[in-house]
Amino acid sequence: MLAWKLTVSPTLTEGGVVPFLIDWGETEHPASKLPKGCTLVSLRAEHPNPERVEAMIAALGLELPVKRGSAPALIAAIATPRGIVDLR
């Protein structure tokens, strides 16, 4: 069983682009059970107002490239045995 607490507000995360916090407590992190063989290559974002999102991300002390896009999106580039795949 997984159990966690998180801090998130739809009005503050800009459509899911600005990170939120997860406290896994005593639960084992689910990434420990993932299949091996894939690696995160990069993480980037798109948003209709990239300047606002970049300011919010910088206030958290994080770096995340944000380009202008028609809708909020996080894009993870994953290296797989079959090549790099972008997940949106």
PABADREN-301998 format. One record per residue: x, y, z of N, C-alpha, C, O, CB in turn; residue in three letters. Coordinates in nm, 4 decimals. Glycine has a CB too. Layout:
// residues N
     n.c1     n.c2     n.c3    ca.c1    ca.c2    ca.c3     c.c1     c.c2     c.c3     o.c1     o.c2     o.c3    cb.c1    cb.c2    cb.c3   r
        X        Y        Z        X        Y        Z        X        Y        Z        X        Y        Z        X        Y        Z ala
...
This chain:
// residues 88
     n.c1     n.c2     n.c3    ca.c1    ca.c2    ca.c3     c.c1     c.c2     c.c3     o.c1     o.c2     o.c3    cb.c1    cb.c2    cb.c3   r
   0.0831  -0.1172   0.0000   0.0000   0.0000   0.0000   0.0882   0.1245   0.0000   0.1871   0.1317   0.0730  -0.0949  -0.0007   0.1205 met
   0.0517   0.2215  -0.0820   0.1212   0.3493  -0.0846   0.0416   0.4499  -0.0038  -0.0811   0.4543  -0.0118   0.1420   0.3990  -0.2296 leu
   0.1115   0.5300   0.0734   0.0478   0.6367   0.1497   0.1420   0.7559   0.1492   0.2625   0.7407   0.1691   0.0140   0.5913   0.2961 ala
   0.0866   0.8748   0.1264   0.1693   0.9938   0.1236   0.0841   1.1161   0.1529  -0.0389   1.1107   0.1531   0.2401   1.0081  -0.0118 trp
   0.1537   1.2271   0.1777   0.0915   1.3576   0.1943   0.1521   1.4477   0.0886   0.2710   1.4379   0.0584   0.1126   1.4155   0.3396 lys
   0.0704   1.5355   0.0323   0.1263   1.6277  -0.0659   0.0688   1.7664  -0.0483  -0.0402   1.7850   0.0059   0.1003   1.5779  -0.2072 leu
   0.1456   1.8638  -0.0960   0.1007   2.0019  -0.0962   0.0805   2.0413  -0.2408   0.1747   2.0397  -0.3200   0.2025   2.0969  -0.0241 thr
  -0.0416   2.0764  -0.2754  -0.0691   2.1175  -0.4131  -0.1967   2.2010  -0.4150  -0.2922   2.1741  -0.3420  -0.0823   1.9937  -0.5074 val
  -0.1957   2.3017  -0.4995  -0.3134   2.3830  -0.5233  -0.3212   2.4067  -0.6734  -0.2254   2.4578  -0.7313  -0.3082   2.5182  -0.4432 ser
  -0.4307   2.3718  -0.7379  -0.4406   2.3909  -0.8831  -0.4145   2.5350  -0.9259  -0.3686   2.5581  -1.0377  -0.5774   2.3484  -0.9311 pro
  -0.4426   2.6317  -0.8399  -0.4197   2.7709  -0.8773  -0.2727   2.8102  -0.8660  -0.2320   2.9115  -0.9229  -0.5038   2.8622  -0.7908 thr
  -0.1925   2.7324  -0.7940  -0.0523   2.7677  -0.7751   0.0436   2.6887  -0.8616   0.1585   2.7296  -0.8784  -0.0155   2.7491  -0.6334 leu
   0.0003   2.5777  -0.9166   0.0942   2.4919  -0.9897   0.0935   2.5171  -1.1396   0.1623   2.4475  -1.2142   0.0620   2.3472  -0.9636 thr
   0.0169   2.6155  -1.1846   0.0171   2.6531  -1.3259  -0.0066   2.5343  -1.4183   0.0695   2.5108  -1.5121   0.1479   2.7191  -1.3614 glu
  -0.1119   2.4609  -1.3904  -0.1472   2.3483  -1.4758  -0.0553   2.2286  -1.4594  -0.0458   2.1447  -1.5490  -0.1466   2.3914  -1.6183 gly
   0.0129   2.2199  -1.3448   0.1008   2.1065  -1.3194   0.2459   2.1299  -1.3545   0.3279   2.0392  -1.3402   0.0524   1.9899  -1.3939 gly
   0.2801   2.2501  -1.4005   0.4183   2.2784  -1.4412   0.5056   2.3126  -1.3206   0.6221   2.2732  -1.3166   0.4217   2.3937  -1.5428 val
   0.4520   2.3849  -1.2225   0.5286   2.4198  -1.1026   0.5232   2.3008  -1.0067   0.4147   2.2505  -0.9778   0.4724   2.5506  -1.0344 val
   0.6385   2.2549  -0.9569   0.6417   2.1367  -0.8707   0.5649   2.1552  -0.7401   0.5473   2.2668  -0.6912   0.7843   2.1005  -0.8397 pro
   0.5203   2.0441  -0.6862   0.4609   2.0416  -0.5531   0.5405   1.9419  -0.4699   0.6254   1.8704  -0.5232   0.3080   2.0036  -0.5581 phe
   0.5140   1.9365  -0.3410   0.5923   1.8541  -0.2490   0.5172   1.7267  -0.2129   0.3958   1.7286  -0.1927   0.6264   1.9329  -0.1221 leu
   0.5905   1.6160  -0.2048   0.5346   1.4882  -0.1618   0.6155   1.4388  -0.0426   0.7382   1.4314  -0.0484   0.5357   1.3832  -0.2780 ile
   0.5465   1.4054   0.0645   0.6084   1.3430   0.1809   0.5674   1.1961   0.1781   0.4517   1.1635   0.2047   0.5651   1.4138   0.3164 asp
   0.6613   1.1074   0.1460   0.6316   0.9644   0.1349   0.6179   0.8980   0.2715   0.5773   0.7822   0.2806   0.7402   0.8944   0.0547 trp
   0.6516   0.9707   0.3773   0.6383   0.9143   0.5114   0.7161   0.7840   0.5232   0.8343   0.7793   0.4893   0.4907   0.8908   0.5455 gly
   0.6517   0.6792   0.5705   0.7169   0.5493   0.5896   0.7021   0.4589   0.4675   0.7541   0.3474   0.4656   0.6595   0.4796   0.7121 glu
   0.6312   0.5074   0.3658   0.6097   0.4281   0.2451   0.7367   0.4283   0.1598   0.8005   0.5321   0.1425   0.4894   0.4830   0.1641 thr
   0.7722   0.3133   0.1075   0.8872   0.3047   0.0171   0.8553   0.3829  -0.1104   0.7449   0.3735  -0.1640   0.9222   0.1553  -0.0162 glu
   0.9529   0.4599  -0.1580   0.9312   0.5381  -0.2799   0.9012   0.4431  -0.3957   0.9744   0.3459  -0.4147   1.0555   0.6273  -0.3123 his
   0.7950   0.4684  -0.4741   0.7567   0.3756  -0.5806   0.8624   0.3604  -0.6902   0.8613   0.2602  -0.7616   0.6281   0.4212  -0.6423 pro
   0.9519   0.4554  -0.7054   1.0553   0.4440  -0.8079   1.1493   0.3266  -0.7808   1.2135   0.2762  -0.8729   1.1352   0.5735  -0.8163 ala
   1.1577   0.2832  -0.6562   1.2466   0.1717  -0.6237   1.2003   0.0402  -0.6863   1.2783  -0.0547  -0.6957   1.2565   0.1558  -0.4731 ser
   1.0742   0.0338  -0.7292   1.0191  -0.0890  -0.7879   1.0068  -0.0822  -0.9399   0.9587  -0.1767  -1.0024   0.8834  -0.1179  -0.7280 lys
   1.0498   0.0286  -0.9995   1.0376   0.0418  -1.1450   1.1334  -0.0507  -1.2179   1.2404  -0.0829  -1.1662   1.0630   0.1857  -1.1874 leu
   1.0957  -0.0938  -1.3380   1.1871  -0.1757  -1.4175   1.3144  -0.0963  -1.4498   1.3100   0.0257  -1.4651   1.1180  -0.2234  -1.5482 pro
   1.4257  -0.1656  -1.4598   1.5536  -0.1016  -1.4912   1.5675  -0.0878  -1.6434   1.4972  -0.1542  -1.7197   1.6729  -0.1837  -1.4319 lys
   1.6583  -0.0013  -1.6854   1.6876   0.0109  -1.8271   1.6453   0.1423  -1.8902   1.6760   0.1664  -2.0070   1.6229  -0.0989  -1.8988 gly
   1.5752   0.2287  -1.8158   1.5358   0.3595  -1.8675   1.5949   0.4672  -1.7772   1.6074   0.4489  -1.6561   1.3802   0.3727  -1.8758 cys
   1.6315   0.5808  -1.8390   1.6950   0.6890  -1.7647   1.6360   0.8223  -1.8069   1.6132   0.8461  -1.9255   1.8473   0.6885  -1.7861 thr
   1.6112   0.9094  -1.7094   1.5662   1.0439  -1.7403   1.6824   1.1213  -1.8023   1.7888   1.1339  -1.7416   1.5126   1.1157  -1.6130 leu
   1.6615   1.1728  -1.9232   1.7636   1.2502  -1.9932   1.7460   1.3986  -1.9637   1.8432   1.4687  -1.9355   1.7573   1.2243  -2.1453 val
   1.6219   1.4463  -1.9702   1.5952   1.5880  -1.9442   1.4486   1.6079  -1.9081   1.3632   1.5233  -1.9345   1.6325   1.6743  -2.0668 ser
   1.4230   1.7232  -1.8467   1.2869   1.7626  -1.8130   1.2723   1.9075  -1.8550   1.3565   1.9911  -1.8219   1.2555   1.7427  -1.6595 leu
   1.1663   1.9373  -1.9274   1.1408   2.0742  -1.9711   0.9909   2.1005  -1.9631   0.9114   2.0088  -1.9428   1.1942   2.0982  -2.1158 arg
   0.9536   2.2276  -1.9795   0.8128   2.2639  -1.9671   0.7719   2.3583  -2.0792   0.8546   2.4244  -2.1420   0.7854   2.3284  -1.8307 ala
   0.6402   2.3617  -2.1019   0.5786   2.4596  -2.1911   0.4630   2.5224  -2.1144   0.3978   2.4569  -2.0330   0.5298   2.3935  -2.3267 glu
   0.4384   2.6509  -2.1415   0.3295   2.7214  -2.0729   0.2951   2.8470  -2.1522   0.3830   2.9078  -2.2133   0.3690   2.7577  -1.9255 his
   0.1662   2.8868  -2.1517   0.1283   3.0107  -2.2203   0.1951   3.1354  -2.1623   0.2112   3.2349  -2.2331  -0.0210   3.0274  -2.2149 pro
   0.2343   3.1316  -2.0343   0.3012   3.2444  -1.9703   0.4319   3.1949  -1.9067   0.4399   3.1808  -1.7847   0.2082   3.3111  -1.8632 asn
   0.5344   3.1687  -1.9896   0.6583   3.1100  -1.9358   0.7304   3.1989  -1.8350   0.7956   3.1476  -1.7440   0.7521   3.0787  -2.0486 pro
   0.7203   3.3310  -1.8493   0.7892   3.4204  -1.7567   0.7346   3.4033  -1.6146   0.8120   3.3962  -1.5191   0.7745   3.5669  -1.8025 glu
   0.6027   3.3966  -1.6002   0.5419   3.3797  -1.4673   0.5842   3.2457  -1.4068   0.6187   3.2387  -1.2888   0.3867   3.3883  -1.4761 arg
   0.5815   3.1395  -1.4879   0.6173   3.0066  -1.4392   0.7646   3.0010  -1.4005   0.7988   2.9443  -1.2967   0.5863   2.9004  -1.5455 val
   0.8517   3.0585  -1.4815   0.9942   3.0591  -1.4493   1.0197   3.1304  -1.3168   1.1042   3.0863  -1.2389   1.0743   3.1261  -1.5618 glu
   0.9480   3.2402  -1.2898   0.9643   3.3131  -1.1632   0.9215   3.2260  -1.0452   0.9877   3.2258  -0.9414   0.8822   3.4444  -1.1649 ala
   0.8121   3.1523  -1.0602   0.7654   3.0653  -0.9520   0.8644   2.9522  -0.9274   0.8904   2.9163  -0.8125   0.6264   3.0078  -0.9849 met
   0.9192   2.8965  -1.0332   1.0156   2.7874  -1.0207   1.1457   2.8384  -0.9576   1.2049   2.7713  -0.8730   1.0439   2.7240  -1.1590 ile
   1.1892   2.9565  -0.9992   1.3105   3.0160  -0.9420   1.2915   3.0448  -0.7930   1.3863   3.0317  -0.7157   1.3477   3.1459  -1.0170 ala
   1.1705   3.0840  -0.7514   1.1433   3.1110  -0.6098   1.1582   2.9856  -0.5244   1.1833   2.9944  -0.4042   1.0029   3.1682  -0.5932 ala
   1.1426   2.8680  -0.5874   1.1631   2.7411  -0.5169   1.3099   2.6980  -0.5188   1.3457   2.5953  -0.4611   1.0762   2.6318  -0.5793 leu
   1.3949   2.7772  -0.5855   1.5364   2.7437  -0.5948   1.5644   2.6350  -0.6963   1.6648   2.5646  -0.6859   1.5876   2.7011  -0.4610 gly
   1.4755   2.6202  -0.7958   1.4890   2.5151  -0.8965   1.5168   2.5750  -1.0335   1.4942   2.6938  -1.0566   1.3625   2.4287  -0.9013 leu
   1.5654   2.4921  -1.1229   1.5852   2.5319  -1.2617   1.5059   2.4379  -1.3503   1.5157   2.3159  -1.3371   1.7358   2.5308  -1.3001 glu
   1.4277   2.4944  -1.4405   1.3505   2.4165  -1.5354   1.3291   2.5019  -1.6592   1.2667   2.6076  -1.6502   1.2148   2.3699  -1.4744 leu
   1.3792   2.4589  -1.7750   1.3552   2.5362  -1.8969   1.2054   2.5402  -1.9284   1.1387   2.4367  -1.9311   1.4340   2.4760  -2.0160 pro
   1.1532   2.6622  -1.9525   1.0114   2.6791  -1.9851   1.0015   2.7590  -2.1144   1.0506   2.8716  -2.1232   0.9338   2.7505  -1.8686 val
   0.9374   2.6994  -2.2144   0.9140   2.7677  -2.3414   0.7664   2.8004  -2.3532   0.6821   2.7378  -2.2889   0.9609   2.6812  -2.4614 lys
   0.7360   2.8997  -2.4364   0.5964   2.9346  -2.4605   0.5286   2.8200  -2.5347   0.5820   2.7669  -2.6321   0.5849   3.0672  -2.5411 arg
   0.4109   2.7832  -2.4873   0.3317   2.6783  -2.5497   0.1847   2.7111  -2.5376   0.1471   2.7981  -2.4591   0.3617   2.5420  -2.4866 gly
   0.1018   2.6440  -2.6129  -0.0415   2.6733  -2.6122  -0.1102   2.6267  -2.4840  -0.2164   2.6780  -2.4487  -0.1078   2.6083  -2.7317 ser
  -0.0504   2.5296  -2.4137  -0.1077   2.4756  -2.2909   0.0056   2.4328  -2.1981   0.1157   2.4039  -2.2449  -0.2028   2.3560  -2.3211 ala
  -0.0199   2.4283  -2.0657   0.0834   2.3806  -1.9737   0.1210   2.2356  -2.0041   0.0348   2.1513  -2.0287   0.0354   2.3935  -1.8282 pro
   0.2527   2.2083  -2.0018   0.2994   2.0716  -2.0256   0.4359   2.0522  -1.9624   0.5207   2.1413  -1.9658   0.3052   2.0406  -2.1768 ala
   0.4559   1.9346  -1.9046   0.5883   1.8885  -1.8633   0.6285   1.7818  -1.9627   0.5491   1.6934  -1.9948   0.5894   1.8337  -1.7145 leu
   0.7508   1.7892  -2.0117   0.7986   1.6923  -2.1094   0.9257   1.6284  -2.0546   1.0262   1.6960  -2.0326   0.8243   1.7595  -2.2484 ile
   0.9199   1.4988  -2.0333   1.0353   1.4240  -1.9849   1.0932   1.3448  -2.1017   1.0227   1.2667  -2.1656   0.9962   1.3295  -1.8663 ala
   1.2207   1.3649  -2.1289   1.2908   1.2845  -2.2295   1.3520   1.1651  -2.1567   1.4331   1.1817  -2.0657   1.4016   1.3690  -2.3060 ala
   1.3120   1.0441  -2.1980   1.3556   0.9211  -2.1334   1.4382   0.8385  -2.2325   1.3935   0.8116  -2.3440   1.2337   0.8397  -2.0813 ile
   1.5578   0.7988  -2.1914   1.6390   0.7078  -2.2731   1.5912   0.5660  -2.2449   1.5935   0.5203  -2.1306   1.7934   0.7235  -2.2424 ala
   1.5482   0.4974  -2.3494   1.4998   0.3607  -2.3377   1.5873   0.2698  -2.4233   1.6673   0.3193  -2.5027   1.3506   0.3504  -2.3803 thr
   1.5743   0.1393  -2.4092   1.6509   0.0493  -2.4957   1.6203   0.0694  -2.6445   1.6980   0.0273  -2.7302   1.6228  -0.0945  -2.4574 pro
   1.5078   0.1334  -2.6748   1.4691   0.1576  -2.8149   1.4913   0.3014  -2.8592   1.4441   0.3412  -2.9657   1.3241   0.1217  -2.8349 arg
   1.5627   0.3799  -2.7788   1.5887   0.5179  -2.8136   1.5235   0.6125  -2.7152   1.4611   0.5703  -2.6178   1.5403   0.5468  -2.9532 gly
   1.5393   0.7446  -2.7426   1.4834   0.8461  -2.6539   1.3361   0.8685  -2.6883   1.2978   0.8805  -2.8047   1.5633   0.9790  -2.6647 ile
   1.2545   0.8735  -2.5815   1.1113   0.8937  -2.5943   1.0732   1.0156  -2.5111   1.1182   1.0295  -2.3974   1.0317   0.7670  -2.5493 val
   0.9904   1.1043  -2.5672   0.9363   1.2174  -2.4927   0.8019   1.1790  -2.4346   0.7126   1.1337  -2.5062   0.9233   1.3425  -2.5825 asp
   0.7879   1.1977  -2.3032   0.6609   1.1751  -2.2357   0.6018   1.3090  -2.1981   0.6693   1.3913  -2.1363   0.6784   1.0852  -2.1107 leu
   0.4768   1.3323  -2.2342   0.4059   1.4574  -2.2015   0.3007   1.4293  -2.0985   0.2293   1.5204  -2.0566   0.3419   1.5212  -2.3269 arg
